[in-house]
Amino acid sequence: MICGETTTIRQAGRTTGRFGRTAGSRRACAVALAGVVAACLSVPVAYAFDGSTQQLQPYETQPMTPPANVPLAPTVRPVDEAFRTGAQALRAGQTAKGIDALGYAASQGHAMAQWKLGRIYADGDGVKRDDAKAFDYFSKIANTHAEDYPGTAQSRFVANAFVALGSYYLVGIPSAGVKRDASRARDMFSYAASYFGDADAQYQLGKLYLEGVGGPRDARNAGRWLTLASQKGQFEAQARLGQLLFRGDEGVPRQAARGLMWLTLARDAAVRPEDKWVVALHEEAFADATPDEREKALLYLETWLKTAKR
């Protein structure tokens, strides 16, 4: 039977309509014709929801794979998931669960988990303070990640681990067998200050040079490190540098107005109870400054603030 004929025929005792076929016959014919055409042309045929056929385009028959230049989502490692779980638990006040998850991540070498646990035990944050455990975690970071590329998010925590170790070497930890070693402390601060450019390490190193701890006293070298830290907004360094410049020292000529400027910046940032020494240094310098020095300090301060906002 040819689908195009329009003669009247009888099928199952019924007469077809004016176009020569019943609706059911026409649909059957269309489906058969579609199958023949598809077979002849080797074009894939798909059925729509209403049962009709539709021709697939070539791109619709290809595997659904992304282009080579589209990056795939990174696989989430179990150790990363453990760190996130631990951090979330701590924020929710679930200290035991958080420490347990972080402990697993730390045991797998996760630097962020090691740092977090080090800070928890060093500060006694939700747990009994344990300097021995904190020292151990910070040491693992320093031993494994000392050569991490500076400027990355993780490198900031590595630098902080070096600063923490330096602070421990200044006082020692008898329970952990860590003896007081100021020279070693200076080495820790020096590495974080020079390699990672860490402002806290630069402040601590400048302070040691200024006080002659862990090596010879060197006010000029102290001023250099304190300046680097001060330019990054480290307010304790600003206070020390301000006092150094206001008074002057060996190898450091007196610059009262500029010193008062740094002291003013430091005072504005000193908001904790333990920062009273910063406020005291500023009040002392301000009282000793001449009107001309105060006026110049204000001009220096205005210039600094304009530059810092850029």
C-alpha positions in Angstrom: 0.0 0.0 0.0 1.4 3.4 -1.0 0.8 6.1 1.5 0.1 8.7 -1.1 -3.0 7.2 -2.7 -6.4 8.8 -2.1 -8.8 6.2 -3.4 -11.6 5.1 -1.2 -11.0 1.7 0.4 -12.8 -0.3 3.1 -10.9 -1.4 6.2 -12.4 -3.4 9.0 -15.9 -2.7 7.7 -15.4 1.2 7.6 -15.1 3.7 4.8 -12.2 6.0 5.1 -12.6 9.8 5.1 -12.2 12.2 2.2 -8.4 11.9 2.2 -8.6 8.2 1.8 -7.6 7.1 5.3 -8.7 7.0 8.9 -6.7 9.0 11.4 -5.3 5.8 12.8 -4.2 4.6 9.4 -2.6 7.9 8.6 -0.6 7.8 11.8 0.5 4.2 11.1 1.6 5.2 7.7 3.6 8.2 9.0 5.4 6.0 11.5 6.2 3.4 8.8 7.4 6.1 6.4 9.6 7.7 9.1 11.2 4.3 9.8 11.9 3.7 6.1 13.4 7.2 5.6 15.5 6.9 8.8 16.8 3.5 7.7 17.7 4.8 4.3 19.4 7.9 5.5 21.0 6.3 8.6 19.7 9.3 10.7 18.8 8.5 14.3 15.1 8.7 15.1 13.7 9.4 18.5 10.1 9.3 19.7 8.6 12.4 21.3 6.3 12.2 24.4 3.2 12.1 22.2 4.5 9.1 20.3 5.5 11.0 17.1 8.9 10.7 15.7 11.6 13.3 15.5 14.9 13.4 13.8 18.0 14.0 16.1 20.6 16.4 15.1 24.2 15.2 14.9 25.2 17.0 18.1 22.4 15.3 20.0 23.9 11.9 19.4 27.3 12.8 20.7 28.5 11.9 24.2 27.8 14.7 26.7 31.4 15.6 27.5 32.6 19.1 28.3 35.2 20.8 26.0 38.8 20.2 26.9 39.3 23.8 27.9 36.6 23.7 30.6 38.1 22.8 34.0 36.4 20.0 35.9 35.4 20.5 39.5 38.2 19.3 41.8 37.6 16.1 43.6 37.0 16.6 47.3 39.5 14.7 49.3 38.4 13.0 52.5 41.0 14.9 54.5 39.6 18.2 53.2 36.1 17.1 54.1 37.3 16.2 57.6 38.8 19.7 58.0 35.6 21.4 56.9 33.6 19.1 59.2 35.9 20.0 62.1 35.8 23.7 61.5 32.0 23.7 61.2 31.7 21.7 64.5 33.9 24.2 66.3 31.8 27.1 65.1 28.7 25.2 66.3 30.2 24.8 69.8 30.8 21.0 69.3 34.4 21.1 70.5 34.9 17.3 70.9 33.6 16.5 67.5 35.6 19.4 65.9 38.9 18.4 67.5 38.3 14.7 66.5 37.7 15.7 62.9 40.6 18.1 62.8 42.8 15.5 64.5 42.2 13.1 61.6 43.0 15.8 59.0 46.1 16.8 60.9 47.3 13.2 61.1 47.1 13.1 57.3 49.3 16.2 57.0 46.6 18.8 56.5 48.5 22.1 57.3 45.4 24.1 58.1 44.1 21.5 60.5 47.5 21.3 62.2 47.6 25.1 62.5 44.0 25.3 63.9 44.8 22.6 66.5 48.0 24.4 67.4 46.1 27.6 68.0 43.4 25.8 70.0 45.9 24.3 72.4 48.1 27.4 72.6 45.1 29.6 73.5 43.2 27.1 75.6 40.2 27.7 73.3 37.6 25.3 74.5 40.2 22.9 75.9 42.8 22.9 78.6 45.8 24.8 77.4 48.6 22.5 76.3 51.7 24.2 75.0 53.4 20.9 74.3 50.7 19.8 71.9 50.6 23.3 70.3 54.4 23.3 69.8 54.2 19.8 68.2 51.6 20.9 65.7 53.4 24.1 64.8 56.7 22.2 64.4 55.1 19.8 61.9 54.0 22.7 59.8 57.4 24.3 59.9 59.2 21.1 59.0 56.9 20.2 56.1 55.8 23.6 54.6 58.8 25.9 55.2 59.3 26.2 51.4 55.6 26.9 50.5 55.3 29.6 47.9 54.9 33.0 49.7 51.7 35.0 49.1 49.3 32.0 49.1 46.5 31.6 51.6 48.3 28.7 53.3 51.6 30.4 53.5 50.2 33.0 56.0 49.4 30.2 58.4 52.8 28.6 57.9 54.4 32.0 58.7 52.3 32.2 61.8 53.5 28.8 62.9 57.1 30.0 62.7 56.1 33.1 64.8 54.5 30.8 67.4 57.6 28.6 67.5 59.8 31.7 68.0 57.6 32.8 70.8 57.9 29.4 72.5 61.6 29.4 72.1 61.8 32.8 73.9 60.2 31.3 77.1 60.8 27.5 76.7 58.3 24.7 77.4 59.7 22.5 80.3 56.9 19.9 79.9 57.8 19.3 76.3 61.6 19.4 76.8 61.9 22.7 74.9 64.6 24.8 76.4 64.6 28.6 76.3 66.7 29.6 73.3 66.6 33.2 72.2 69.0 32.7 69.3 66.7 30.0 68.0 63.7 32.3 68.5 65.5 35.0 66.4 66.0 32.4 63.6 62.3 31.5 63.6 61.3 35.1 63.4 63.9 35.9 60.8 62.8 33.2 58.5 59.1 34.1 58.6 60.0 37.8 58.3 62.3 37.5 55.3 60.9 34.5 53.3 57.2 35.0 53.9 57.3 38.7 54.6 55.1 38.2 57.6 54.4 41.5 59.5 54.1 39.9 63.0 57.5 38.1 62.4 59.0 41.4 61.2 57.8 43.1 64.4 59.1 40.4 66.7 62.5 40.4 64.9 62.7 44.2 65.1 61.9 44.0 68.8 64.6 41.4 69.4 67.2 43.6 67.6 66.1 46.6 69.6 66.4 44.8 72.9 69.5 42.8 72.1 67.8 39.5 72.7 69.2 36.4 70.9 72.1 38.4 69.5 73.8 41.8 69.5 71.6 44.9 69.9 71.2 46.7 66.6 68.9 49.7 66.6 69.4 50.5 62.9 68.4 46.9 61.9 65.5 47.0 64.3 64.3 50.2 62.6 64.4 48.5 59.2 62.3 45.5 60.3 59.9 47.7 62.3 59.4 49.9 59.3 58.4 47.0 57.1 55.9 45.8 59.6 54.6 49.3 60.3 53.9 49.9 56.6 51.7 46.8 56.7 49.6 48.1 59.5 51.2 46.2 62.4 50.3 48.6 65.2 52.7 47.2 67.8 55.5 47.7 65.3 54.2 51.3 64.7 54.4 52.0 68.4 58.0 50.7 68.7 59.1 52.4 65.6 57.5 55.7 66.7 59.3 55.6 70.0 62.6 54.8 68.3 62.3 57.7 65.9 61.0 60.1 68.5 63.9 59.5 70.8 66.5 58.6 68.3 69.2 55.9 68.9 72.6 54.7 67.7 72.5 54.8 63.9 68.9 56.2 64.0 68.7 60.0 63.9 65.9 61.6 65.9 62.8 62.3 63.8 60.3 63.5 66.4 57.4 64.4 64.1 57.5 61.2 62.1 57.9 59.2 65.3 54.8 60.9 66.7 52.9 60.1 63.5 53.6 56.4 64.0 52.7 56.6 67.6 49.4 58.2 66.8 48.5 55.5 64.3 49.4 52.8 66.9 47.3 54.5 69.6 44.2 54.5 67.4 44.6 50.7 66.8 45.3 49.9 70.5 41.9 48.8 71.7 42.7 45.7 73.9 43.4 46.0 77.6 46.9 44.6 77.0 47.6 47.5 74.6 47.8 50.1 77.4 51.6 50.3 76.9 51.0 51.7 73.4 48.7 54.4 74.7 51.3 55.3 77.4 54.1 55.6 74.8 51.9 58.0 72.7 50.9 60.2 75.7 54.5 60.5 76.8 55.8 61.5 73.3 52.9 63.9 72.7 53.6 65.6 76.0 57.3 66.0 75.2 56.7 67.2 71.6 56.9 70.8 70.6 54.0 72.6 68.9 55.9 72.5 65.6 56.6 68.8 65.9 52.9 68.1 66.6 51.9 70.1 63.6 54.3 68.3 61.3 53.2 65.0 62.7 49.6 65.8 61.8 50.7 66.7 58.2 52.6 63.4 58.0 49.5 61.6 59.3 47.2 63.1 56.7 49.6 62.2 53.9 49.9 58.6 55.2 46.1 58.2 55.4 45.6 59.5 51.9 48.3 57.1 50.6 46.9 54.1 52.5 43.5 54.5 51.0 44.8 54.1 47.4 
